[in-house]
Amino acid sequence: MNDLPVQSDDNLPTLKGWIENLLGFHLPSIPLPQTLKNTDKALGVIVTSLGNNVAERIGNNTKMLKLRGKEDRNSFAQTSEEVRKLKNRADIFKMAVDNLEQHPGSHDAPGEIEDDWLNLFARLAEDKSSDELKSLFAKILSGELRKPGAVSLRTLQFVSTLSRADAEAIAKFLSYSLQQSFVARFVDETGYPSLEVQTQMFELGIVSEGANEIGGLVTSYQIVPTAQLRLLGSRYAIAVLNSSTERVDVEIGGQMLTSTGRQLLGIADLAPTNSNYLEKVARHILAAFENRPSGKLSCDVNICEIITDNGVPTGLRKMKKISS
């Protein structure tokens, strides 16, 4: 009788290989040392820490390693509930890694990702089963791996409690933001969020001002001669060139984004900023040059497309000139 071949420990797959088989994809090779370190740390907390520590569990059970290609989530997780949670965590981690590899960026992470953040993220991620929520949480994770502190614990907790309807309403509202800081207020105008939506955003904590059209916050800009003002939105922007010899002050009333609102800008899938809204803001700025006691001043106001490189704005392409 022929004996079965003996598998020596030297031929056992590495822990890295075992985990890759478990997850169903190769762990990343990111050419940014701190970002890669953050990714490894996230793997340990979000995926392999579920249940007992994976290294300890495997180290005490070489039979699991000897399964080689047969290992799966069921062999790692101990209950059906663990299997479900592990699947959600692993799916989100994989989507975040895919995002990192597709858009690595040119700058390494400035620091190490926090343990408390990862622990809370892992607990919240394990219950996200829908594709939409997994995608959202993956974007949050990839952003945090690149820039720890980009999303606070408070914002992370806030996102986890959002309904799908609220999340969609927030994304639509944030597409109107300019300079990643405010949404101009033009009440009851075509192409602008309604008073109801403005109030909803205030109640959700996305903006610091309600829908009261009397008073409110004002964003001020001083445009000196030959200088250009750029107000960046989502995919489009307003470019204003002061070609006169006088300084022009421009005030735009609006709702200022809270820290939560600003953090969500980097997470939400934003539609292009509404063209009617951009034109309304552009004409408001144009009026500051034209309606002056000393007479009309010369300026150049355009709606532009934002040119990006790997998601980073690099320039503007003129699309429509705004004139009186």
Secondary structure, DSSP 8 states (H G I E B T S, - for coil): --------GGGS--HHHHHHHHHTS-----S-HHHHHHHHHHIIIIITTSSS-HHHHHHT-HHHHHTGGG--HHHH-SSHHHHHHHHHHHHHHHHHHHHHHHS--SS--SS---HHHHHHHHHHHTT--SHHHHHHHHHHHHHHHHSTTSS-HHHHHHHHT--HHHHHHHHHHHTT-BTTTEEE--TT-TTS--HHHHHHHHHHTSBSS-S--SS-EEEEEEE-TT-EEEEE-SSEEEEEEE-SSS-EEEEEEEEEB-HHHHHHHTTS------HHHHHHHHHHHHHHHHS-TT----EEEEEEEEEEETTEEEEEEEEEEE--
